[in-house]
């Protein structure tokens, strides 16, 4: 009998993770949380250690036709630090591993590391090691981050409670639109190399794509305000997708109010130019690396005046589902339409 074959695309990234996770059991007493959150949680005694890793592949996660190596190095660190931030933790050390083809010069790799070092300075982490290997399929960057968090301040995905307020940092949708602009200009250049890129008025959305920031500033702000999120996740795959992850892990529902979604003015303008709905970009775009988190209603006064935080909804009973409350007063189920890297 032929062995059954299941295509990875049938499961998708998170379905594959769930399936593999089912066969993995942790046995060490200092392993508190393994697969299933933004970072693994390790018991260090008086505090928790946090460990996360991420992989960036050329022509999957980035296109060197329009991605400066310095920005790429910065982003490789930022997207990993964002996972530590999503646990309400503080990053401490990183390792960087590279797969390199012979088309890269020493000077090019130095430019990549200039971005990595800039991120280390901004996020106050030390680069302490890594590995370098040959690659036959383009550039590969793997970054691992170790961080720490007080045991009483850790934020998981699974601990949102009914009636908690749903908050998000920054604004949404810009990174996705920045990518659309860059892809459009690449196609224009390929068709006619004499054409100059039309990027005026699009600086913000392009910056959000090429050089995202991990929102450690929000972690520090919440700490100073005396607010510990009841649950948290970073917005990497799109607000809709990541909210569904948080709600599924916490076994709750949620209401998001369309009118409360934070969208930058330039995002609105670029979305209109590209004939993309701003709300669609905000809900499903991905790569914003903002923090999506829940807080107790009693903590509202502590964050209500923050320019960095928007209250976009609240947590409900699971039977109510996860819905978008539109400006017209209708409610529509939220579905995950964000980036699915393992789909065909």
N, C-alpha and C positions, 0 to 999 in steps of 0.2 A: 504494500500500500504506500502510495506517495505521501510524503510528509506534508502536512498542511503548511501553507505559506501565507503569512499575513503581511501585507504591504505596510511599511511604516506610515505612509501618508494616510492610511485608514484610521490610525490612532491619533496622529498629530503629536506634537511635542509633549504635551501634558498627559495625554493618554499613554504614551510610551513610558514616561516617567512613572506614572501610577502603576503600570504593569510591571516594570522592573522593580519598583519599590516594594511590591507585594512579596517578592522573593528575598528581600534583604532584612535581616534582623540585627539590631545592634546588641552587643553583649557587655561592653565595658561600662562600669558604673559612672564614669565621668562623661559619657555621651548622653546628653540630656535630650537633644532633638537632632535627628538626622535629616533625611530627604523630606521635603515638603514645605519648607519655609524659605525666606530669602537668604538665610545663612544657617549653617549648622551651629548648635549651641553646646558648648563644652563647660563642664564644671571645674573652675579653677580654685575653688575654695570660697573666698570672700566675694568673688564676682564670677560672671560668666565670660568665657571666651567665645568669639564668633569667627567662623571660618567660611569663606565663600570663594568661588572661582567662576570665571566666565571666559568664553572662547570667541574670538573674532576672526572670521575667515574672509579672505579677499574674494570679491564677487558674490559673496553671500551677505555679509554684514557691512561691507564698504566697497567702494569703487575708486581706485586710485586715479581714475581719469579726472576726478574733481575733488579728491580728498587729500589735502596737504598732510604730509607725514607727521608734522609737528602736532597738528590738531588730532590726528589719529592716535598718537601716543597719549595725548591728554585724555581723549575719550575712553581709551582702553582702561585707564585707571579709574576715571569718573564713574563708569557704569558699574564697576565692582564696588567702589566705595558707597554707591547708592544702595547696594544690598545691605551693607552694614548700617547705613542710616535708617533703612526700613525696619531694622530690629531695635531702633532707638539707641544704637551703640556708637562707639568712637573708634575709627580705624587706627591701627598702630603700625603694622608692617605689611609690605607687599612683596611678592615674587613675580617675576616676569619671564615667560618662556616664549621663544620665537622660533618659527619655522621659516627659513629664508631660501629663496631661489638665487641663482647666481646673477640675476639681472640687477640685484641691489648692490650698490657700492657701499663702502664703509661710511662715506659722507651721508648717504641716505639714511642709514641706520642711526647715525649720530643725530640726525634731524628728528627721527622718531623718538629717540631717547631724550631729546631736548623737551619734547612734549610730555613725556613720562615724568621727567624731573620737575617740570613746572607744576604738574598735578600733585606730585609728592609734596612740593612746597605749599601749594594752596590747601591741601587737605591734611597737612601735618602728619605725613606718614614717612617711614623709612623704607627704601628699596633694599632688601637684604639678600636677594639671590634670584635664581631662576635657571633656565637652560636654553641652549641654542642648538638647532638642528637644521639640516638641509631639508628643503621642501621642493617637490616637483610640481606643485599645484598652486603656486602663488604664496603670498604672505599669510602667515598664521600668527596670531597673538593670543597668548593665554596669560591671564593675570589672576593671581590668588591674593586675597586680603585677609589678614587676621585683625580682629578688633576685640574690644572689651565693652561690657555694659554691667552696671549694677544689677543685682538680682531683682531688686524691687522696681527697676525701671525698664526691664526688657519688654518689648512689644512683639507679639506673635501675630500670625494671620488668623489664628483660630479662636480669639478671645473677644470678638465684638459682641455686645449685648443689645438686646431689644431696647429701643429708645435712645441709644447712643446717637450723637450727632456725627454725621459723615463729613469729613473735611478733606480738602486737597490743597497742596501748596502751589504757589506760582500760577502759571496759566497753561492751557492745554491746546494741542493741535499744531503748534508752530513747527515742531521738528518734522512732522510728516509733510507739511506743505513746503518746508525747506528742501526736503528730498525731491519732491515733485518738480520744483523749480530747477534744481541741479540736473535732474534727469532730462528735463525738457531742453535745457541749454546744451547738454551733452549731445543730444540728437541733432540740434541745430548746427553745432560745430562739425559733427560727422558728415552732415549733408553739405556744409560749406565752411571750410576752415577759415575763411576770411571774415566770417561774421563774428562780431564782438558780443560777449554775453550781456543780456539785459538783466542786470541785477539791482538797479537803482530801486529803492523803496522796498527791498526784500532782504535787507541786511540782517534784521532780527531773526526771521525764520531760517535763514541759512546758517546763522551762528548757532541756533538751537539744534540744528542737525549736525553740524560739523564739530561743535565744541560744547557739548552739554555739561551742565554742572550737577554734581551730586549735592542734594540739599542739606548739607551738614549745618548750614546756617539756621535752618528750621529746627533741627534737632537741638541745637544750643538754645534757640529762642524758647522752645517748649520747656526745656529744663529750667531756664531762668524764670519762666512764668509759673513753674510748679505744676506743670501738666504732664502726666504720663499717659500716652495714648493707650486705649484699651485694646486696639489692634492696629496693625499697619502693614502696608505693602508698597513697593515702589511701582510707578506707572511706567513700565517698559514695553508692554505689549498692547497698550491702549487702555483707557479708563474702563470701558465696558468689560474687556477681558479680565483685567486685574481686579475689578470690583467683584466679578463673579467668582474669582478664585477666593477672595477674602470671605465672601458670603457662604460659599460652599464649605470652606474650612471651619467657619464659625457656626454653620447651620442656622443661618438667619436670612431674612429678606432685606430689601432696601428700597427706598424711594430717592431718586435723584431729580432735582428741579432744574429743568432746562435753563430757566432764567438766571440761575445761580452759577452756571458753569463759567469759570474764568477764561476768557478768550481775549488775547491781545488785539488791539486795533489793526496792527499790520497783518495779523493772521486773518482777520475778517476780510481785509482788502485783497490779499493774495488768494484766499479761497474763492472770492467772487470772480477774480480774474481767471482762475483755473476752472471755474464752473464746478467747484466742490463745495458742498454744504459745510459751513463752519462748525455746526454741531456734529456732523458726521466726522469731521477731522478731529474734533475734541474728544469724541467718544471712542473712536476706533483707530486713530492715527498711530499711536505708539511712539516710543523713543523720547518721551518727554522727560523721563527720570524725575518726575515730581513725586511727592509722598502723598499717598492716599491713606487716611487714618480715621479712626473713630475716637471720640472723647466722651466723657460723661457730660450730661447736660449741666451739671453743677460747675463744670470748668469753662462754660461758654464765655462768661465775663472776662476770663483771663486771656482769651484769644480774639475777642470780637473786633478789636481795633487794629489787629495786625494786618499790615499791607501784604504780608506773605501768605496768608491763610484765608481760604474761602470755605464757608459752610455750605455744602451743596445738597444736603439731604439728611436722612436719618435712617436708622436701622429698624426693621420691622420683624414681625413674626415670619418664620420661613414659609408658611402657607400663602403669604401675600406676594411671594416672588420678588424679583429684582426688576424694578420698573423705572421708566423715565416719565416724569410728569411734565407735559409740554406747556408752553405758554398759553395754549388754547384750553387748557384744563383737562386734556386727555391723558391717559396713562397707557404706555406701550411697554411690553416686555423687553428688557435689555438682553441682547444676544451678543456673543463674542464674535466680532468680525475683525479683530486686530491681526497683527502679523503672525502667520503660522509657518515657521521656518522649515518644518518637515513635510509640508504638503507638497504634492506634485505640482 
